[in-house]
């Protein structure tokens, strides 16, 4: 199985500086959510990939496991200032889904939707080349509901709110459409190395 270490962290950093500015390292895995934790079983979970595509997808839990799976080890950074190093995930790259749907040339952004009616926006260049993963396990186990299970988006080079939990939909659009937090004062892009916390 392919293994990717720190997709999205390709730029060279000082050896003693894995922490973006203003962050602190934690060994815990804090839980921050917009509201109550959705309880979605793998038997009822679906992922729709739609929008400006040739062949929309509506995948079951079994069907998403038919795609090639990769393992990634990444650092994640929350806008609330904690960072967790060397988190281990297994899932399907967004690239694999894009190949299957046939992305139309006018597409510029991806909008991720969650089972709790959350959404967040991402430029396409930030989810291609193994930078975006639909994560299906964490640390070798099913992702706990409080951490976004059964499946969540993982885009580790941006603040963690961009890695939508309880993923149910991926829309490919020809324009930027800010999501839940982006319309409520959070930065539209969210680069932790530039401290793009708020607009």
C-alpha positions in Angstrom: 0.0 0.0 0.0 1.4 3.4 -0.9 2.4 5.6 2.1 2.6 9.4 2.0 4.3 11.3 4.7 3.1 14.8 5.3 1.3 15.6 2.0 1.0 19.3 1.8 4.1 19.9 3.9 6.5 19.8 1.0 8.2 23.2 1.7 11.3 23.0 3.7 11.0 24.0 7.3 13.6 24.5 10.0 14.3 21.2 11.7 13.4 22.6 15.1 10.2 24.3 13.9 7.3 22.0 13.1 4.9 24.4 14.9 3.4 27.2 12.8 3.4 30.6 14.5 1.1 30.9 17.5 0.6 27.2 17.9 1.4 24.8 20.8 1.9 21.0 20.6 -0.6 18.7 22.2 -0.5 14.9 22.6 -4.2 14.9 23.2 -6.7 15.1 20.3 -9.1 17.9 21.3 -12.7 17.8 20.1 -14.2 20.9 18.8 -17.5 20.8 16.9 -20.2 23.2 15.6 -23.0 21.3 17.4 -24.0 17.8 18.4 -22.0 14.9 17.0 -23.8 13.2 14.1 -24.1 9.5 14.5 -23.7 8.0 11.0 -23.3 4.3 10.6 -21.2 2.8 7.8 -24.3 1.1 6.5 -26.1 4.4 6.0 -23.1 6.5 5.1 -22.9 7.9 1.5 -20.5 10.2 -0.3 -21.8 12.2 -3.3 -19.3 13.8 -5.7 -21.1 16.1 -7.9 -21.2 19.6 -9.6 -19.2 20.4 -12.7 -18.4 16.8 -13.5 -19.0 14.3 -16.3 -20.0 11.4 -14.1 -21.4 12.2 -10.6 -20.7 9.6 -7.9 -22.9 8.4 -5.0 -20.7 6.0 -3.1 -21.5 3.6 -0.3 -19.0 2.6 2.4 -18.2 -0.6 0.5 -17.8 1.2 -2.8 -15.3 3.8 -1.5 -13.1 1.0 -0.3 -12.9 -0.2 -3.9 -10.6 2.8 -4.6 -6.9 2.5 -3.9 -6.2 3.3 -0.3 -3.1 5.1 1.0 -1.7 5.7 4.5 -0.6 9.2 5.5 1.3 10.5 8.5 0.7 14.3 9.0 0.8 17.1 11.5 -2.6 18.8 12.0 -3.1 22.4 13.2 -6.3 23.8 14.7 -7.2 27.5 14.4 -7.7 27.4 18.2 -3.9 27.1 18.4 -3.2 23.4 19.1 -1.1 21.2 16.8 -0.8 17.5 16.9 2.2 15.8 15.3 2.4 12.5 13.4 -1.3 11.7 13.1 -1.9 8.5 11.0 -4.7 8.2 8.6 -5.8 5.8 5.9 -8.1 6.7 3.0 -8.7 7.6 -0.6 -7.0 10.6 -2.2 -9.3 13.2 -3.7 -7.3 12.7 -6.9 -8.8 9.2 -7.2 -12.3 10.6 -7.0 -11.6 13.3 -9.5 -10.3 10.8 -12.0 -13.5 8.8 -11.7 -15.9 11.7 -12.0 -14.2 13.6 -14.9 -13.7 17.2 -13.8 -14.8 19.8 -16.2 -12.2 22.4 -17.2 -14.1 25.3 -15.6 -13.8 23.9 -12.1 -11.8 26.1 -9.6 -13.0 25.0 -6.2 -14.2 22.1 -4.1 -17.0 22.5 -1.5 -17.1 19.9 1.2 -20.4 19.1 2.9 -20.9 17.4 6.3 -23.8 15.4 7.8 -24.3 18.3 10.3 -24.9 20.8 7.5 -21.4 22.2 7.8 -19.5 23.2 4.7 -16.1 24.5 3.8 -14.4 25.7 0.6 -11.0 24.8 -0.9 -9.2 25.8 -4.1 -8.6 22.8 -6.3 -4.9 23.1 -6.2 -5.1 22.5 -2.5 -6.7 19.0 -2.8 -4.8 17.7 -5.8 -1.5 15.8 -5.7 -2.3 13.8 -2.6 -2.9 16.9 -0.5 -6.5 16.0 0.1 -7.7 12.6 1.4 -11.1 11.2 2.3 -9.9 9.6 5.6 -11.5 6.3 6.6 -9.4 5.3 9.6 -7.3 7.1 12.2 -4.4 5.5 14.0 -5.3 2.1 12.5 -8.9 2.2 13.8 -12.3 3.4 12.6 -12.5 7.2 13.0 -14.4 7.9 16.2 -17.6 9.9 15.7 -16.3 12.9 17.7 -13.4 13.1 15.3 -15.5 13.0 12.2 -16.2 9.3 11.6 -17.0 7.3 9.7 -15.2 9.5 7.1 -13.8 13.0 7.1 -11.8 15.1 4.7 -8.2 15.6 5.5 -6.3 18.6 4.1 -3.5 19.0 6.7 -1.5 21.9 5.2 -4.5 24.2 6.1 -6.1 24.8 9.5 -8.1 21.8 10.6 -11.5 23.4 10.1 -10.9 22.9 6.4 -10.8 19.1 7.0 -14.6 18.7 7.1 -15.8 16.0 9.6 -18.7 13.6 8.8 -18.1 14.1 5.1 -21.2 13.4 2.9 -20.6 15.5 -0.2 -18.0 17.0 -2.5 -19.2 19.6 -4.9 -16.9 20.8 -7.7 -17.7 24.4 -8.6 -16.6 27.1 -11.1 -16.4 29.8 -8.4 -15.4 30.2 -4.7 -18.3 29.7 -2.3 -17.2 30.3 1.3 -18.6 27.8 3.8 -19.9 27.9 7.4 -16.9 29.4 9.2 -15.7 31.4 6.3 -18.9 33.4 6.2 -18.7 33.9 10.0 -15.3 35.7 10.1 -12.8 32.9 9.6 -10.1 33.4 6.9 -11.2 32.2 3.4 -8.0 30.2 2.9 -6.5 29.3 6.3 -2.8 28.8 6.0 -1.4 28.1 9.5 2.1 29.2 8.5 0.7 32.7 7.7 -1.6 32.7 10.8 -4.6 33.1 8.5 -7.1 32.6 11.3 -9.6 35.3 10.7 -10.6 37.6 7.9 
